[in-house]
Amino acid sequence: MALVVQKFGGTSVGDVERIQNVARRVVETKRAGHDVVVCVSAMSGETNALVSLAEQVSGGRPPHAREYDVLLSVGEQKTIALLAMAIQELGEPARSFTGAQMGMRTNSEHNRARIEAVNADVLHENLKGGSVCVIAGFQGVSDSGDITTLGRGGSDTSAVAVACALEADVCEIYTDVDGVYTADPRVVKDAQKLARIAFEEMLELASLGAKVLQIRSVKFAMRYGLPLHVRSSFSADEGTWVMPEEEVMEQLVVSGVTCNKNEAKIRLQSVPDQPGIAARVFTPLGDAGIVVDMIIQNYASDGSTDMTFTVPRADYSRALEIAKAAGDQLSSRSVDGDDSIAKVSIVGLGMKDHAGVATRMFEVLARKEINIQMISTSEIKISVVIDEAHSDVAVQALHAEFIDDLSD
Amino acid sequence: MALVVQKFGGTSVGDVERIQNVARRVVETKRAGHDVVVCVSAMSGETNALVSLAEQVSGGRPPHAREYDVLLSVGEQKTIALLAMAIQELGEPARSFTGAQMGMRTNSEHNRARIEAVNADVLHENLKGGSVCVIAGFQGVSDSGDITTLGRGGSDTSAVAVACALEADVCEIYTDVDGVYTADPRVVKDAQKLARIAFEEMLELASLGAKVLQIRSVKFAMRYGLPLHVRSSFSADEGTWVMPEEEVMEQLVVSGVTCNKNEAKIRLQSVPDQPGIAARVFTPLGDAGIVVDMIIQNYASDGSTDMTFTVPRADYSRALEIAKAAGDQLSSRSVDGDDSIAKVSIVGLGMKDHAGVATRMFEVLARKEINIQMISTSEIKISVVIDEAHSDVAVQALHAEFIDDLSD
């Protein structure tokens, strides 16, 4: 008998029929002899409807943060009640808990609160009493008793935090894909579902835009060594286990090839190569709330330097304006940019022990005559920025080189 | 400076525009120098949508009571968040409170919980800080921390209970009519809005089917001597004040004529006139959850008796079946019924001091050739059951006799 936390997203509970489907899944797990805690999101569409109401009331201005959380939290509250009813209809006792009721304590930063503690007593007590516990993801309560929400990816994080607090055996993340793939199957026909992946790799993949798990939840699970099982709501097949590095038996050199088309690059040509320059460029960007991803600086022979960086594509024109203002002050020869780029990355724990992976990557791209504009590396990741038009070819070629080959 | 509790029902907060309208109203009161607590219902239509979801999940069976309350309570939570935002948009600080947050303690009878205590500290503290407090009607929290709802008329009751706990100066009940009328204006052209009415009269009128105030809330206000002001959400005119008898200056003999078409009558002819008979008829009805209103028993000369009673029209056929079974056991000559009756009543504190009101009522009906089937009286009310077809004529004639005459 294990203690299992199951998390279902908005699509999985999108209507009554799907909620009943989730209930069947939960009851199966319960009847297999396990204790079950289910964490759910708002029904898909629900949050958007609430956001739109708030926008109407506040006339486009950002709504008051405290009240916004009171409003948004009704989404999950609706789902927990309906799911608890559906489980009871199948003959198993079930009780629902809002964030406040289950003791999800957060700080008081509304709309993006951080979890401070989970009081597991209520859930333990109800599990002991034989109930399935249905808990609201995304929401918590501050010390002053105010409702808070965790911001983007909050439901995954709620589920993982509760699983850690309960010392659960596994946290199952149900989603509309059936696991973590070596590449986007829409781009790479031979993309493979990974049976296991290490936390560190998953973190890199999530940071690179793989939407299957939220970064915060992976960090949480990694810190506590809690195994995650990413699997499909619509099938009983095993998905992908995300677990500590030492438990991932067969390490691939490269376990995933990703592509992110949500960035744009900006270049300041020929700025003085002296201390303090970077700060004068990036401080105003930070002040404008623009998050810079890659930064590359090249030394030129004439005592000047070129600086190139990437920003989210949605912030491109604002960032370009700010960069131009900074460039003027620094007597930059010119400031230009490009918003049709793609960042293609390979990720793998095995890289640490295998020299020459970067070289092989560059050779593959050279053979396809794809020009590399920027390069950035970490211990288990290599990213290159290329022309967006070549991204599919690049991903396919890299997948063939590093992954297909191994499985043949 | 006064402390004012304002209550707005589902129609008054039915969409964003109406919520903004309510916000303006609240802000006006606040800027006139008063402390304001606003109690709101779910947006109209919202509760029905939630009920329908629950019905879909539970396949027509009654949904689990605890979870049903978790579900229904999201309706008001949505409204309080939106209204607090709308008030803030107008430049006044506002904070919303769910039933649990504001300390509305109830017993744990889900779906029809009774208020046990209101902890006014949170609201007092926030009022002192200068905020408008926006509270969710209809919902509370049990000692075990479970969400409860108060059942029908809950929002009026919430508002009145909070006003009593805060020792407010008045509880304003905003509705889609502009006060309490001497009769239904759709039936009686000359129906007048009452400036003042005593609690006792209002209780009788509410019991007789006047929908403007819920019985529970009137009882609460009466017990604490809290003045209620029933008025329109859509106009600034004074409505009707409901207050202690001694403060209603000019007492009319009859302050209202009502008509209730939601009952049906059932008659057991010729049952033995002996002890225990009534119990054998009414115990099975009570067991079936059927509420009997009027009961009349006539003595016949042959040692038998006729018994007639009324039940809600929705329960008529079930009640008739039960009565027939009881009639068989009691060797009743026959059991029959009629579901096209109307109960017409006159209500007025002045009746206590004026003899002959009943006689005048019967004479008026006799002149219109309306046959009286049943009669029931209290100190400040006389009700008669007549053929439904004659109800409008009866109400108009009684209004002309007791009310129009006085105001001429």
Chai-1 contact restraints between the chains, C-beta under 6 A:
chainA,res_idxA,chainB,res_idxB,connection_type,confidence,min_distance_angstrom,max_distance_angstrom,comment,restraint_id
A,V16,B,Q56,contact,1.0,0.0,6.0,A-B,restraint_1
A,V16,B,V57,contact,1.0,0.0,6.0,A-B,restraint_2
A,Q56,B,V16,contact,1.0,0.0,6.0,A-B,restraint_3
A,V57,B,V16,contact,1.0,0.0,6.0,A-B,restraint_4
A,V57,B,L82,contact,1.0,0.0,6.0,A-B,restraint_5
A,V57,B,M85,contact,1.0,0.0,6.0,A-B,restraint_6
A,V57,B,A86,contact,1.0,0.0,6.0,A-B,restraint_7
A,S58,B,M85,contact,1.0,0.0,6.0,A-B,restraint_8
A,S58,B,E89,contact,1.0,0.0,6.0,A-B,restraint_9
A,P63,B,M85,contact,1.0,0.0,6.0,A-B,restraint_10
A,H64,B,M85,contact,1.0,0.0,6.0,A-B,restraint_11
A,H64,B,Q88,contact,1.0,0.0,6.0,A-B,restraint_12
A,E67,B,A81,contact,1.0,0.0,6.0,A-B,restraint_13
A,E67,B,A84,contact,1.0,0.0,6.0,A-B,restraint_14
A,E67,B,M85,contact,1.0,0.0,6.0,A-B,restraint_15
A,E67,B,S96,contact,1.0,0.0,6.0,A-B,restraint_16
A,V70,B,A81,contact,1.0,0.0,6.0,A-B,restraint_17
A,V70,B,S96,contact,1.0,0.0,6.0,A-B,restraint_18
A,L71,B,A81,contact,1.0,0.0,6.0,A-B,restraint_19
A,V74,B,V74,contact,1.0,0.0,6.0,A-B,restraint_20
A,V74,B,Q77,contact,1.0,0.0,6.0,A-B,restraint_21
A,V74,B,K78,contact,1.0,0.0,6.0,A-B,restraint_22
A,Q77,B,V74,contact,1.0,0.0,6.0,A-B,restraint_23
A,K78,B,V74,contact,1.0,0.0,6.0,A-B,restraint_24
A,A81,B,E67,contact,1.0,0.0,6.0,A-B,restraint_25
A,A81,B,V70,contact,1.0,0.0,6.0,A-B,restraint_26
A,A81,B,L71,contact,1.0,0.0,6.0,A-B,restraint_27
A,L82,B,V57,contact,1.0,0.0,6.0,A-B,restraint_28
A,A84,B,E67,contact,1.0,0.0,6.0,A-B,restraint_29
A,M85,B,V57,contact,1.0,0.0,6.0,A-B,restraint_30
A,M85,B,S58,contact,1.0,0.0,6.0,A-B,restraint_31
A,M85,B,P63,contact,1.0,0.0,6.0,A-B,restraint_32
A,M85,B,H64,contact,1.0,0.0,6.0,A-B,restraint_33
A,M85,B,E67,contact,1.0,0.0,6.0,A-B,restraint_34
A,A86,B,V57,contact,1.0,0.0,6.0,A-B,restraint_35
A,Q88,B,H64,contact,1.0,0.0,6.0,A-B,restraint_36
A,E89,B,S58,contact,1.0,0.0,6.0,A-B,restraint_37
A,S96,B,E67,contact,1.0,0.0,6.0,A-B,restraint_38
A,S96,B,V70,contact,1.0,0.0,6.0,A-B,restraint_39
A,Q101,B,G145,contact,1.0,0.0,6.0,A-B,restraint_40
A,G145,B,Q101,contact,1.0,0.0,6.0,A-B,restraint_41
